[in-house]
Amino acid sequence: METKTLSLPRLNQLNPTLESTALKLMEEAGELAQVIGKYRGMSGEKVEVNDEIVVRQIARELLDVAQTAITMMFVMEEQFDLSIEEMLKDHWGKLERKGYLSR
């Protein structure tokens, strides 16, 4: 099985707090849910949009969620002296134990 990883940057010009980042994460997750719901007709609207456009919009919103989650990890690293590297090792270990990942 091929393993892929995704790397997102630490953003500049921001001074986020744990609270502001958590709120932003919820906002972005809500936008993702809204896009999925809208284009799946869950609001009762009749929407006719090209599937390729829908998939790209979902991917854009998902990347916003991922970037905000990464930003929150950097906030935790700075404010609480958390080691992202150690947390990543623990996370990968958990994935292996659960059978989601094999090295």
C-alpha positions as CSV (number, residue, x, y, z in Angstrom):
1,M,0.0,0.0,0.0
2,E,1.3,3.4,-1.0
3,T,1.6,6.0,1.8
4,K,1.1,9.7,0.9
5,T,1.6,12.6,3.2
6,L,0.4,16.2,3.0
7,S,2.4,19.1,4.2
8,L,0.9,22.5,4.9
9,P,2.9,25.6,5.8
10,R,3.0,27.6,8.9
11,L,1.3,30.9,8.0
12,N,2.9,34.2,8.5
13,Q,1.4,37.5,9.7
14,L,-1.0,35.8,12.1
15,N,-1.2,35.9,15.9
16,P,-3.8,33.3,16.5
17,T,-4.9,32.1,20.0
18,L,-6.1,28.6,20.8
19,E,-9.6,30.0,21.1
20,S,-9.6,32.0,17.9
21,T,-8.1,29.1,16.0
22,A,-10.7,26.6,17.4
23,L,-13.5,29.0,16.3
24,K,-12.0,29.3,12.9
25,L,-11.7,25.5,12.6
26,M,-15.4,25.2,13.4
27,E,-16.2,27.9,10.9
28,E,-14.2,26.2,8.1
29,A,-15.8,22.8,9.0
30,G,-19.2,24.4,8.7
31,E,-18.4,25.8,5.3
32,L,-17.3,22.3,4.2
33,A,-20.5,20.8,5.4
34,Q,-22.5,23.6,3.7
35,V,-20.9,23.0,0.4
36,I,-21.4,19.2,0.6
37,G,-25.0,19.7,1.7
38,K,-25.9,22.2,-0.9
39,Y,-24.6,20.2,-3.8
40,R,-26.2,17.0,-2.5
41,G,-29.6,18.7,-2.3
42,M,-29.9,18.5,1.4
43,S,-31.3,22.0,1.7
44,G,-34.2,21.0,-0.5
45,E,-32.9,23.2,-3.4
46,K,-32.6,21.8,-6.8
47,V,-29.0,22.3,-7.7
48,E,-27.6,21.3,-11.1
49,V,-23.8,21.8,-11.1
50,N,-21.1,20.0,-12.8
51,D,-19.6,17.3,-10.6
52,E,-16.1,18.4,-11.3
53,I,-16.9,21.9,-10.0
54,V,-18.5,20.4,-6.9
55,V,-15.5,18.2,-6.2
56,R,-13.1,21.1,-6.5
57,Q,-15.2,23.3,-4.2
58,I,-15.3,20.5,-1.6
59,A,-11.5,20.1,-1.9
60,R,-10.9,23.8,-1.4
61,E,-13.0,23.9,1.7
62,L,-11.3,20.7,3.0
63,L,-7.9,22.3,2.5
64,D,-9.1,25.3,4.5
65,V,-10.1,22.9,7.3
66,A,-6.7,21.2,7.1
67,Q,-4.8,24.4,7.1
68,T,-6.6,25.7,10.1
69,A,-6.0,22.5,12.0
70,I,-2.3,22.7,11.2
71,T,-2.3,26.3,12.4
72,M,-3.9,25.1,15.7
73,M,-1.1,22.6,16.1
74,F,1.5,25.4,15.7
75,V,-0.4,27.5,18.3
76,M,-0.4,24.6,20.7
77,E,3.4,24.1,20.1
78,E,4.1,27.7,20.9
79,Q,1.7,28.4,23.7
80,F,1.9,25.0,25.5
81,D,5.4,23.8,24.6
82,L,3.9,20.8,22.7
83,S,6.2,18.8,20.4
84,I,4.5,18.4,17.1
85,E,7.1,15.8,16.1
86,E,6.4,13.7,19.1
87,M,2.6,14.0,18.6
88,L,3.0,13.0,15.0
89,K,5.0,9.9,16.0
90,D,2.3,9.0,18.5
91,H,-0.4,9.6,15.9
92,W,1.4,7.4,13.3
93,G,1.8,4.7,15.9
94,K,-1.9,4.8,16.7
95,L,-2.7,4.5,13.0
96,E,-0.5,1.5,12.7
97,R,-2.0,-0.2,15.8
98,K,-5.5,0.3,14.4
99,G,-4.4,-1.3,11.1
100,Y,-5.0,1.9,9.1
101,L,-1.3,2.2,8.2
102,S,1.5,-0.3,7.5
103,R,5.1,0.6,7.1
